[in-house]
Amino acid sequence: MWRNRNVWIILLGEFVVGLGLWAGIIGNLAFMQEVVPSDFHKSLIISIGVLAGFIVGPLAGRIIDQTKKKTVIQWASIGRIVSVLFMFAALYTNSVMWMVIFLITLQIAAAFYMPALQSIIPMVVNNKDLLTLNAWQMNARTVSRIVGTAAAGLMLSYFELKWLYIISLIVYIIMFFITNGLQLHETANQSIKDKEQGGFKEVLPMLKEHPVVLMTLVLMLIPTLFLGSFNLVIMKISEIHQSTTISGLLYTVEGIGFMLGAAGLRFISDRVKIATLLFSLAFVIGAMELMFLFADVAFLALLTFAVFGFSVGCFFPTTMVIFQNQVPKEYHGRFFSFRNMIDSVIFQVVLLSTGMMLDLIGLSGMGLVFGIISLSLTISFLLFSKKKNVIMQVQ
């Protein structure tokens, strides 16, 4: 696998585009702090971009299945480059409207880029290497987040805000040329072109025919409950301990745990059946949500985030391989677009629910609710898989 140039292009591209993305996110926050006084308006502006990506999801899925995926990746890369130009206009005019256009363009590009990339991965390696490549791709994403946020924060201390977007522009241009080196044997899917539908209506019957895919899709709600509340929970724990230092430590141990989990996944999966692994990870994540009951103990809070990071570092690559193997290839574009849309909706719902529950019942109560939901889902689908004899296979 490591002699395959496509593998290195995917990993390098993931790291490079992550640097540009996080530099832009830090820049966006800094810009809004200057020109948008209301926190509600800030969240509204960010949501507009997410909504745009959600709206184009069905179109993106159909186009990815109809056309060559490398072509989609390259046009999405061009879309990212164009989006940064709108942000330069926002900086020059001090206009929020240009920033909104920037976010809309960027999210639309992402709506095409991510499902296309997820569809390409099973095309470049054998089934036995899918787990490894997915794990390392997520590690590249995690490292880029750590490096990107740290570098962007440092740059803001010494340079003007525009330099963050100059870096983003350079990175996206580099990304375009990197992905140009992909060597894929693919043709446009004429069977989809010939159909008027080719949309999500065909994905739903496919899910019924592949219960393992539907079950795994629902199980992904369990880590999303934790991830959707991630930043708010860290801020709450920081308030409980009256310490900003613990916030940095929580982010750090979670990131390290994630990378260790992803790096060790191949070793673990060779020794544990995939169904046993997935349900065990779901149980552990649910248990870590219950551990919010003890968030007032610093060591237990750090342990919770470290174990959660390790668990999701194993969980997400495993679910991705199940999707890539079990979903028929002609549905990959639409399915991954559908999955990304579901993720974005659930994430927003969890975020709003977390804020409400933290106000009403506190961190301990929220952890109890999320933990019970997660463990109930895990037990229900475990019993379902035993009753229906659902077979999970990744190679």
N, C-alpha and C positions, 0 to 999 in steps of 0.2 A: 504493500500500500504506500509506503513512504517513498518509493521510486516513481510514483505516479505524479506527474507535474500538475494535473488537475487538482489533486489533493492539496498541494502546497498553494496553489492559486486560491482555492476556497478558504483555506486557513489564513493566508496572508491578507486576502480581501476582507475577511471578517474582522481581522484586527485593525486594518487600516480604516475601513468605513466606521468602525466603532470609535476610533479616535476623533474622526470628523463629527460624528453624531454627538458625542459627549462634550466636545468643545463648543458645539452649537447650543446644546442644552444649557450649559453654564452661561454662555453668552446671552441666551434668551432671558434667563432669570435676572442677570445683571441689567439688561436693557429694560425689562419690565419694572424693576425696582426704581429706575430713574423716571419712567414716564407713566406708570400705572400705579396710582396710590392704593387702590382697593384690592384686597386679596381675592375677593369674589370675582372681580373683573379679570384678574390674572388667571384664575382657574377657568373662567369662561373662554378666554382667548386660547388657552391650551386645549380645551375641549373642542373648539371649532376645528382644529387640525385633526384631532382624533375622529371626529364625526365625518370629515371629508374622506379619510381613509376607509371608514366603515361603509360609506355610501358606494364607493367605487369597488368594494370587495367582490361582488358578484361578477362585474365586468372584468376585473383583473383575473379572476379564476378562469373564466371562459377563454380569455385571450391567451393565458399561459398554456392551456390545454390545446389551443388551436395552432399556435405558432411555435417557432423554435425558442427554447427557453433561454439560450444564450442571447438571442436578440432582445428578449424581454429584459434581461439583466442589464444589457448595455443601454437600452432606452431609459430604464429606471435610473441608471447612473447619470445619464444626461439630465434627467429630471432633477436629481439632487444638485447638480452643478448650477442649473438655471435657478433653483430655489434660493441659493445663496446670493445671487445677484439681486433678488428682491429684498433680502435683508440689508444689503449695502444701501439700497434706496431708503429703507427704514431708518438706518443710522444717519444718512445724509439729511433727510427731511424731519427726523425725530417723529416719525409717523407710525402709530400703532397699526393702521390699516395695511401698510406694506408688510409689517411683521405677520399679520394674519394671512396675507397672500403667501408669504414665505412658508408658514406652518402648513397651510393647505397643500401647497405644491410638494413639500417634503413628505407629508403623510401619504399623499397619492403615490409618489414614487416608491415609498416603503411598502404600500399595499401590493405593488407589483413585484418588488425586489425580493421580499422575504419568502412568499410562497414559491416563486420561481427557483430560488436557491435551495429550498427544501425539496423541490422536485428534482433538482440536478444531482443532489448527493447520491441517490441510489443508482444513478447512471454512470458514476465515475469509479465506484468500488464494488467488489463482490459483496454478497450478503453477509459473509462472515466478518467483513471489516466495517459494516455499517455502524455497529455500536461504537467502535473505536473512533471513527471519523466524527460521528455526532457528538461524542464526548469532547473530543479535542476542539471541535468548532465552538462549543459552548465555553470551553476554557479560553479560547482566543477572544471570545466576546467579553468574558469576565475580566481578563487582563487588560483589554482595551478600555473597559469602564474604569478600572482602577487607575491606569496610567493617564487616560484622557481627562478624568475629573481632577486628578492631582496636578497635571501639567496646566490645565485651563485655569485652575485657581491660582497657580503660581504666576501665570502670565498676566492675569488681571492685576496683580500687585505691581507689575513693572511696565506694562504696555497698555495702550489704548484698547478699548473694546473691539474695534474693527479688526485687530490682528487675530482675534479668535476666529473670525469669519474668513479671513484671508487663509488661515491654516486649514479651515474646513474646506474651502474652495480647492486648495492645492491637493488635499487628501482625496476629495471626490474625483478630481481629474486623474490622479494616480490610480484610483480604484477603477476608472473606466479603462485605462490601458492594461491594468492587471487582468481584468475579466476578459479582455480581448484575446488573451492567450489561452482561454479555455478551448480544449479540443474535444468536442462532443459529436457522437454519431447519432444525429437526430433528424427527423423530418417533421414537417407540419402535419398535424393530425386532421386529415381531410374528413374523416368520419364525423368529427365534431363540427367542422365547418358546414357540412351538408345539412346539419340539423338546425332548426330555428331556435330550439331551446338551448341545450348545452349549458344550462345554468344550475343553480342549486337545487332545482326540483329533481334533478337526476341524482344528486348526492344523497338525499334522504332515503330513497329506496335502497341505495347501495349500503347505507348504514344498517338497515334492517337485515340485509343479506350477510353482513359481517358483524355479528354481535360483539366480537372482541374489540372492534374499532369503536363502536358506540360506548362500550363499557369503559375503555381506556380514556375516551373523550370526557366522560363524566367524572372519572377518577381524577382528572387534571384539575377539577374544582378544588381538591383538597390542598395542594400547595398554593393555589391562587388565593385562598382565604388568608394564608400567611403573607404572601407577597403583596397582595392588595392593601394590606394594613401595615406593611413593613415600615415605611417612614414615620407614620403617625405613632406606631407602637414604640419605635426607638425614641421619638421625642417625648413620649409619655414616660418611658423608663428613665430618660435623662432628668425629667422633672421629679420623679419619685426619689432619685438618688441625689438630686440637686447638683448634678455634675455633667458638664459637656464632654469630659474625657471619655465617659462610658459610651457615648454615642459613637465616637470614632472606633472604639474597641469592638463594639457590636458589629459595625460594618466590616471591620477587618477580619474578625473570626468567621463571620458568615462567608466572606469572599474566599478565605483560605480553605474553609470546609468544603465549599463548592468545588474548588479546583482539585482538592484531594479526592473527593467523591468521583468526579469525572475521570481523573487520571487512573483511579483504581477500579473503575467499573468493569473493564475487560477481565481483570483478575477475578473479580467477584462473580461475574456472569458465567465464567467457565466452571464454577463450582456450585452455583445455585440455579435452579430452574427459573425461567423468566417470570412465570406466574407467581412463584413463591417470593421472588425478589420484589416484584411490583407491589404486591399486597403487603409485604413486610415494610417496605418504604412508606406506603400509605399509612400504615399503623403508626410508624415512628413519627411521621409528620403530624398526624392527629394528636399524638401524645405530646409533642413539642408545643402545640397550640394550648393544650391543657396546662403546660408548664408556666404559662403567663400568670397562673395563680401565685407563683412564687417569684415574680419579677422583682420584688423588693429585696431579694437576696442577689447581690451582684454576681457572685460566682455562678449561680443557677441561671441567671439571665444570659451570661456569656456562653454557658454550656448549651443552653437552648438554641441560641443562634448558630453555634458551631455545628451541632448535630443536625439542625435543619439545613444548613448549607451543604453538609456532606450528603444528606438524604436527597435533596433536590438535584445535586450534582450527579447522582445516580439515576434519579427518577426521570428527569426530562429527556436525556439521551435514550433511555429505555423506551419511553412512550413514543418518541420520534421514530425509532426503528420499527416498532409495531405498526405505526401508521404507514411508513414507507414500504413495508413488506406486505401488509394485509390489504391496503387500499390499492385497487387496480391502477396501473400507471396512467391510464387514460383519464382518470379522475384526479390525479395528483394536484393539478393547479387549482381546480375548484374546491377540492377538499381542504387544502392548506389555506386557501383564502377564507373558506367557511370557518375553519378552526381559529384563524387570527381574528376574525370578526367576533366570534363567540368570546375569545379571550379578552378583547378590548371592552366588550359590554360587561362581562362578569367583573373585570378589574374595576371598572367605574362603579358598579353596584356595590362591590366589597368596600371600596374606598369610602363611599358615602355612608354605608352601613357602619363601618368602623368609627367614623366621626360621630355618628349618632349614638352608638353604644358606649363609646368612651365617655360621652357626656352623661348618659343615663345610668349605666350600670358599672362603669369603670373598666380598667384593663382586666381585672380578674374575671368579671362577669362576661366580658367579650371573649376571653380565652376559653371559658367554660362552654359558651355557645358554639364557637367555632370548632372546639375539640369534639363536642358531642356530634355535631353535623358530620365532621370528617370521619370519626370512628363508626358512625351509623352507616354512612355511605360505603365504607370499606367492608364492613361486616355483611351488608346487604348484597354487594356485588360478589363477595367471596362465596356466599351461599348460592347466589344465582349461577356463578361459573361452575360450581360443583353440581348443581341440579341439572344444568343444560349441557354439562361436559364441554364447556368452552375451552378450546386449546389455544394457548398463546405461543406463537412461534416467531423467532426473529431471524432465523437462518435455515 
